[in-house]
Amino acid sequence: MKTTTKTRALSLLMALCLMVTVLPLSSQANSGTSDASDDFDYPRIPDLLMHSPYIQGYEDGTFRPDTPVTRAEAAVVLWHQLQHYEQQPSYPHSYFSDVPDGLWYSDAVYRTAELYLLTGYEDSTFRPYEPITREQLAVVICRFFQFSSQFLNNPFSDITGSWAYEYIVSAAEHGLMRGYEDGTFRPMNAVTRAEIITVINRAIGRQMQTENIPEEYYTFYSDLPVSHWAFQDILEASVFHQVATFAEDGTERWGWHQNNAIT
């Protein structure tokens, strides 16, 4: 019998619980990508009606949505997701030569590597300050949520021979990542902060329409206008809030909400 995406998501949640008892493209018009469109039925992982933030901006009030995400930052974003499901997370001693203990991303790197989500290189380095690429993100997101391709139909012209081929096809098949108008995926392109948030929100079923975001958050970040293609996804991931109801299209409507930073 064919396994549905929703079943895979539920299986992951159960597996993570049993084990112990995962920052983006510029605007669609400028980049030529179709990632900003919203025409897929995203999987919804059961979650508390309270949604915690898993990313934050900078001290100067900006979010910098088009800034590339480093591998360290990607590990931290994934780690925040893991903390929702793990009751007793363990942090193994680092076996990466370039990730010492005690840094702001050390625990996240250790845990995501231990779970084989975001791994290192053959020379025992993690390269935390290198940008995470689109092909790497496809691998991480598919491993995290246990997505696999049912058909391996390649919609892209530039991924044949890629080490991440199956993961890219799977991410596209499940509507998590998309390509560009010219039919390419551009696997080596750096992922931006806006992109990684959009992909993760799709994977975990946290979808929001701009018109349902309280107006007090329209200037939450000084460099994120309401017109930005990822505005709603970034606010969804940045604000601690209660999900009051779901609209007919499956997107959220907030109840109680609070502007607070991640600790």
HELIX and SHEET records of a PDB file:
HELIX    1   1 THR A    5  VAL A   20  1                                  16    
HELIX    2   2 GLN A   28  SER A   31  1                                   4    
HELIX    3   3 ARG A   71  LEU A   82  1                                  12    
HELIX    4   4 SER A  106  GLU A  114  1                                   9    
HELIX    5   5 ARG A  134  PHE A  145  1                                  12    
HELIX    6   6 TYR A  165  GLU A  173  1                                   9    
HELIX    7   7 ARG A  193  ILE A  204  1                                  12    
HELIX    8   8 THR A  210  ASN A  212  5                                   3    
HELIX    9   9 GLU A  215  TYR A  217  5                                   3    
HELIX   10  10 PHE A  231  SER A  238  1                                   8    
SHEET    1   A 3 MET A  50  HIS A  51  0                                        
SHEET    2   A 3 PHE A 240  PHE A 246 -1                                        
SHEET    3   A 3 GLU A 252  GLN A 258 -1                                        
END                                                                             
